Amino acid sequence: MQHPSYIYITQSSNDRRAVPEQIHGCQILETVYKHSCGGLPPVRMALEKILAVCHGVMYKQLAAWMLHGLLLDQSEEFFVKQGPSAGGGSAPLEEDDEDLGIGGLTGKQLRELQDLRLIEEENMLAPSLQQFSLRAEMLPSYIPVRVAEKILFVGESVQMFENQNQNPSRSGSILKHQEDLFAAEFNHLKQQPLFSLVDFENLIDGIRSTVAEHLWTLMVEEADLLGQLKIIKDFYLLGRGELFQVFIDHAQLMLKTPPTAVTEHDVNVAFQQSAHKVLLDDDNLLPLLHLTIDYQSKETKGTNRENVTPPRDVSPRDVPPSGWAALGLIYKVQWPLHILFTPAVLEK
């Protein structure tokens, strides 16, 4: 599918005029498959041979996507695309609650995480993830949506790991160096004269299980997911009440007045001093926490975001009445947990 492929078919309308229809990419699989279900053996056998050749091209694309995270699809012929899913698509995907194999994550929950990344702001420690989604009109009817979701999950995971793993200590393969084994299994499927959904899904499940197991080890054990959840509880849900009590007493005078250009610096100094007073034992944690002072009011922000002219009584740079009204907290999430704890998630 690296080179554009098209097929033209004609359909008879009620007025018996031939109407040409142009299809391309994976749509060819669907068209040939439907016409191969006829009752004439010579026609069926010929179309099955054509379909087997077309499946060989699809397997090459799947191997590049699932084993190396590469989407070689300049002509938009594959059923996976870069970018968010179209809200007004002609064939919306059905909701799939099947477990994808990573801590109980379902297809529906995976799509919700993808939607959250739409509003993800730039992360200070790692670049934002590229988002991928399914192109529903390109998915053949004999490949279930649940299988397509697994293909999407595996490719995104491999792509994230290969492109953003810059730490030499984390060198290795997310597929545990089984790329050659899985590539051989794709080649075995390519040699089969007829498409077998059972064999195809078994291979997809095997790759998905390997990826999910590696991600579980990487996120839960190496990246200490439970520890990160405790940090969010302590600082975003005020779990460390004694820290914030000392901070309130220390910063009360500087935050009860409208903020100035140096308020943010002074507030962070006060926050660090408060942490030392309550004997915060993790010295590596403080550099990841940063208090912010937003000079622009929330009303003005919402007005500018919707490209609406602000009211006359609201200045484009309306200063909040006090520093407390402009106070915010930023936590720099370490790789690879930034795919879960996005700025949009932390804001909630």
N, C-alpha and C positions, 0 to 999 in steps of 0.2 A: 504493500500500500504506500510505498514511498513515491510511486509514480501514479498520477491520476488515471483512473480507469472508469470508463463509462459504458453503459449499454442502453440502447434505444429499443423500446417496445411499443407496440401499437395496441390500442384498445378500441373496441367497437362501441360506439355510442348508439343511442336510440335512433338517430337519424342516419346510421350506417356510414358515418364519416370516420376515417382513421385518425385518431388523435395520438401524436407521438408523445411519449413520456420518457424523460431522461432520468436515469438513476445511476448512482455511482457508489463505490466503496462497499460497505457491508450491506447496502440495500440490494446489491447483486446477489448476495447469498440468499436473502429472503425470496427474491423473485425466482431464482433457479430452483430453490427448494419447493416452492409452491407448484411450479410446473413439473417437477419430478415426481409428484404424487399421482400422476395420471395412470391409467390402466394399460397403456400400450407398452409392452416390455422393451422394444427397441428404443423408443423415445425415453423411457424411464432410465434405462441403462446408460444412454448417452448423456443425459442430464446429470446423473449421479457421478459420472466421470468428471464432468465440468465442475460440479460442486466440490469434488475432492480436491481438484486443483485450486479452487478458490479458498478452501479451508486451509490449504498449505500456506497461502499468503497470510491468512488470519493468524495462524500459529506463529509465523515469524514475527508479526506485530505483537502478539501476546508475549512471546519470549523476550523481546526487547523491553516491553513495558514492565512485566512482572519480575524479570530477573535482573534488570539493570536500571529501571526507572526512566527509560527513554521513550518519549512519545514522538515517533517519527511519522508525522501525519500533517504535512504541509497542505495537503488537498482536502483535509477534513473528511476522511473516509472511514475512520475508526469510530467505535461507539464510546470511546473515552476521549474527552476534550479538555483542553486547558481553559480554566475560567469557571464561573458559577453556572449552575443550571438555569436554563431559561424559564422564567416564571410562567410564561404563556405558551409553552410548548404544545404542539399538536397531539403528542402522546405522552401525557404525564406518567411518571413511574408510580407504580402501586407502592403503598407503604409496606415495608418488609421488616418484621420484628425478629428475624432469625438471628441467633447469636453468631457474631463474626469471629469469635474465638479469642478475644482479647478482653479479659475481665468482664464478660457478660455484655460487651458492647454490641448493640444491634444495628441493623442497617438504618433504621429510623434515627437512632441516636447519632450515628456517624454523620448523617446528613445535617443534623442539628449542629454538630460541631463545625461542619463545613460552613454553615450559614453564619455562625459566630465569627469565623475568620473573615467574612466579608467586611466587617467593621473593625477588624484588627488594626491597631495603629502600629507604627514602627517600633520594634523591640530594640532596646539599647544594646543587648548582648548578641543578638542574632537577627539576620534578615527575616522578613516575613515569608511565610511559606507560600509557594505557588499553589493555587487552588485548582483542583480538577473535578470534573463531574461527568455524568453519563449523558451521552447524546442519544435520546430515546428513539429518534426516528431511524437511527443506524443499527439498533439492536435487533438481530434476527429473532423471530418469534419462538424458535425452538431452543433458544438460550434463555433460561429464566432470569428474572430480575435479581433474584437472590445470588445467582452465580456472577452476574455482572457487578453487583455490589462488592463481592469478594475480590474480583479482579481489580476494581477501583481501589479498594483498601490496600491490597498488596502493592500495587504500583506506586501509590502515594507514599507508603511507608518506605519502600526501597528508594524512591526519589528523594525523600527527605533525608534519609540516612546517608546516601551517597553524596549529595550535594552540600549538606550542612555539617557533616562530621569533619571538622577541621582539627580536632584534638588528636595528636599522634598516639596518646595513651588509649584511645578508643578505636584504634585501627582494627579492622576485621570486617567480615562480611555479615550482613544481616541475615543472609541465607545460609550461614555457617559453611561457606565454601561448597555448597551443593549445586551451584549454578550448572555445572557440566551434567550432573545427574538429571536435573529437571529439564535441561535442554535436550538431553537424549530422550526423555519421555515425550516432550513435544514432537520430536522427530518421529517417534513411534506412532503417535496419533496421526501424523501426516501421512504415514504409509498405509493407514487403514482405508479401505475403499469406501466405507460408509461411516458417517459421523455417529459416534456413540456418546450420548449425554452422560451415561454412567461413568465411562472412562474419563471423559473430559472433566466432569465435576470432581472426581476422585483426585485428579492431578491438581486442580485448583485448590482443593481442600488441603492437600499435602503441602503446597507452597504457603498457603495462608497459615497453617498451623506452625510451620517453621518460623515465619515472620512474626506471628503473634507471640510465640514463646520467647523470641529474642527481644521483642519490645517489652514484654513483661519483665524480663531480667534487667533490661536497660533502665526502665522507668521506675519500677517498684524497688528493685534491690540496689542498683548502682546509683541512680539519681535520687533515691530516698523519697519516694512519693509521699509516704506517710509523714515524713519530717516536713516536707513542703506544706502539706495540709495543716500541720500544727502551727507553722509560721503564719499562714494566712489566718488561722483562727486567733492567734495571739495578737496580731497587729491590725487586721481588718475587722475582726469581731470583738476586739478589746479583751481578748483572753488574758493579756498581761495588764490587769487593771491597775496594779501598783505603779507600773511604768507611766501610764497615762495620767494617773493622779499627780505624780511628781511633775510631769511635763506641764499639766494645766497650771499648777502653782507657779512653775518657773517661767512660763510664757504668757501668763495672764496679762501683764502690763503691755507687752509688745503687740499682742493680738487684739486687744480691745479697741484699738484705734485703727483708722484706715491704713492699709498696707503701703509701704514705700518700696523703693528699689532694693533696699538692703534687708527687707523683712524676711525674705526666704532664707538668706544666709544665716541670719540671727536665729531663726526658728530651728534650723538644722543643727546649729551649735547647741541650742538649748535641749534639743532632743537627744543628742549624744551625751550631754552632761547628765540628763535624767537617766539614761540607760546605765551609765557608770554608777550613779547613786543607788540604783536598785540591784546592782551587781549582775547585770546582764552578762552571762558567762560566754557567749558566742561572739568573739571578736570579728569573725568573718561575716557575720550577719549585718552589722551596721552599714558597711559600704553598699549593700544591696538595697537599703531602705533610704528613701529620699522624700522629704516633705516639700510640697510645692505650694506656692501662693499664686492664685489665678486672679489677675487684675480685672479680667473681663467678666461681667456678671453672666449668670446662666441664661437670663432672659435674652440678653444681647446675643449670646452664642446661638441659641435656638433660632433667633430671627435671622442671623447671618447665614446659618446652615440652609435655611429654606429660601434664600435669596429674596427675602421680603424686606422692604424699606422699614427701618426701625421707627417707632413713634418719636415725635419731636421731643418728648420729655425724657427719652433714653439716649444717652450719649453712646457712640460706637465704642468708646473706651471708658465706660461707666465704672468708676472705682467702687468696690464693695464697701459697705459701711464699716466693716471691721475685718481684721485679719482672720477671725474664726470663720467668717462666711466664705473666705477664699482658700481655706486650708484643704490640702489634698495629700494623698500618700501614693507613692510609686514604689513598686517592688520589682526589681530586675530578676526575672525568673531565668534559671540556668537551663541550658540545652540538655535534654530534648523536651523538658516539661513545658517549654513555652508554647507547644502545640495544644496543650490543655489549658494552661493558665494564661490566656491572652489578656491584653488590657481591657477588652470588652467584658470578659468574664470577671476580672477583678473589680471593675467598676460597679458590678451588681452586688 
